[in-house]
Amino acid sequence: MKKGIFWCYILCPAGDKQENKLLTVMVDCDISGKTLENVEFSSKSRENFNHKSEWEKQYIKINGNKPFDYYPRGRVEIKNGKIRIFANPVIIADEEAKTLIIKTFELEENKNDIAWISDNTKHYRYAEDTVSCM
C-alpha cells in the first residue's frame, strides 16, 4: 500500500491507441498512513508530497520544462484507516485511469473502500488543452 501524488497523461503509441500513464511520487505505508520507510515529505502538512516541489525536483527536466500543472494530477491520502483519492475530474471520470492508480499505489485489497474525490479547484486544475496524444 502506498500514498503519494501523481500526474496522469495520455500516451499514444503507434496506431493511435491511447494509454494512460502515471508519473508518481509515493511511499510505502500502512492503512493508518504511517510510512514504512524514511521519507521527507514536501507538503505543508508534512504528511504527503507537494506537486510543485516534487515536479521541480524530479520531473521538470524529463518533460521539456513543462510546468507542474501541465498534466491532470491527484493525491492518494491514507489516514486513520481511510483511503481518499483527490484528483482532477478528468481522472475521476476515466475508469482506466482509476484502475491504473489502484494498481500503481497497491490498493487492490481496499479498492471498494476508496473515496474518490473529484476536485476542480485551482489546486488540481491543469492546462486542459494537453489531454491528447503527445
C-alpha positions in Angstrom: 0.0 0.0 0.0 1.3 3.4 -0.9 0.4 7.0 -0.6 1.6 10.0 -2.5 0.9 12.1 -5.6 0.6 11.5 -9.3 0.2 13.1 -12.7 -1.8 11.3 -15.4 -1.1 11.7 -19.1 -2.2 10.0 -22.2 0.4 8.3 -24.4 -0.4 7.4 -27.9 2.0 4.7 -29.3 1.9 3.7 -32.9 -1.6 3.0 -34.1 -3.0 5.9 -32.0 -4.2 3.6 -29.3 -4.4 5.8 -26.2 -2.9 4.6 -23.0 -3.0 6.2 -19.6 0.4 6.7 -17.9 1.3 7.9 -14.4 4.2 9.9 -13.1 4.3 9.3 -9.3 6.0 10.2 -6.1 4.9 7.7 -3.4 5.9 5.9 -0.3 5.0 2.6 1.3 2.6 3.0 4.3 0.2 1.0 6.4 -3.6 1.6 6.5 -3.2 4.2 9.2 -0.9 6.2 6.9 2.2 5.6 8.9 5.2 5.4 6.5 7.2 2.1 6.3 10.3 3.8 5.1 12.3 7.0 5.7 10.9 9.9 3.7 11.0 13.7 3.7 7.6 15.0 2.8 7.3 18.3 0.9 3.6 19.2 1.6 2.8 21.9 4.2 1.2 19.3 6.5 4.4 17.2 6.2 2.2 14.1 5.7 2.5 13.9 1.9 4.2 15.4 -1.1 3.7 18.8 -2.8 3.1 18.6 -6.6 5.1 21.8 -7.5 8.1 20.9 -5.3 8.3 17.3 -6.4 7.9 18.3 -10.1 10.8 20.7 -9.8 12.9 18.1 -8.1 12.2 15.1 -10.3 10.1 15.7 -13.4 10.7 19.1 -15.0 13.8 18.1 -16.9 12.3 15.0 -18.4 9.1 16.7 -19.5 10.6 19.5 -21.6 10.4 22.1 -18.9 6.6 21.9 -18.7 5.1 23.4 -15.6 3.9 21.2 -12.7 0.3 21.9 -13.6 0.6 20.9 -17.3 -1.0 17.4 -16.7 -4.1 16.5 -14.6 -3.0 15.4 -11.2 -4.1 13.9 -7.9 -3.2 12.7 -4.5 -3.6 9.4 -2.6 -4.2 10.0 1.1 -4.2 7.2 3.6 -5.0 8.2 7.1 -6.8 6.6 10.1 -7.8 3.5 8.1 -9.4 5.6 5.3 -8.2 5.9 1.7 -9.1 9.1 -0.2 -8.0 10.0 -3.7 -8.3 13.6 -4.7 -8.0 14.3 -8.4 -9.0 16.4 -11.3 -12.4 15.4 -12.6 -11.0 14.1 -15.9 -9.1 11.5 -13.9 -12.1 10.6 -11.8 -14.3 10.1 -14.9 -11.7 7.7 -16.5 -12.2 4.1 -15.3 -8.9 3.0 -16.9 -7.0 5.8 -15.1 -8.6 4.9 -11.8 -7.7 1.2 -12.3 -4.1 2.3 -13.0 -4.0 4.4 -9.9 -5.3 1.5 -7.7 -2.7 -0.9 -9.2 0.2 1.6 -9.0 -0.5 2.5 -5.4 -1.1 -1.1 -4.5 -4.7 -0.5 -3.3 -6.3 -3.6 -4.8 -7.3 -5.2 -1.5 -9.1 -2.0 -0.5 -10.4 -0.8 -3.8 -14.1 -1.0 -2.7 -13.3 1.3 0.3 -11.7 4.1 -1.7 -13.4 7.5 -1.6 -12.8 9.2 -5.0 -13.0 13.0 -4.6 -13.3 15.0 -7.8 -11.6 18.3 -7.3 -11.8 21.0 -9.9 -10.4 23.8 -7.6 -7.3 25.8 -8.5 -5.3 23.2 -6.6 -5.9 20.4 -9.2 -6.5 22.5 -12.4 -4.2 21.9 -15.3 -3.5 23.1 -18.9 -6.7 21.5 -20.3 -5.6 21.5 -23.9 -2.9 19.0 -23.2 -5.1 15.9 -22.7 -4.5 14.5 -26.2 -1.9 12.4 -28.0 1.6 13.7 -27.4 
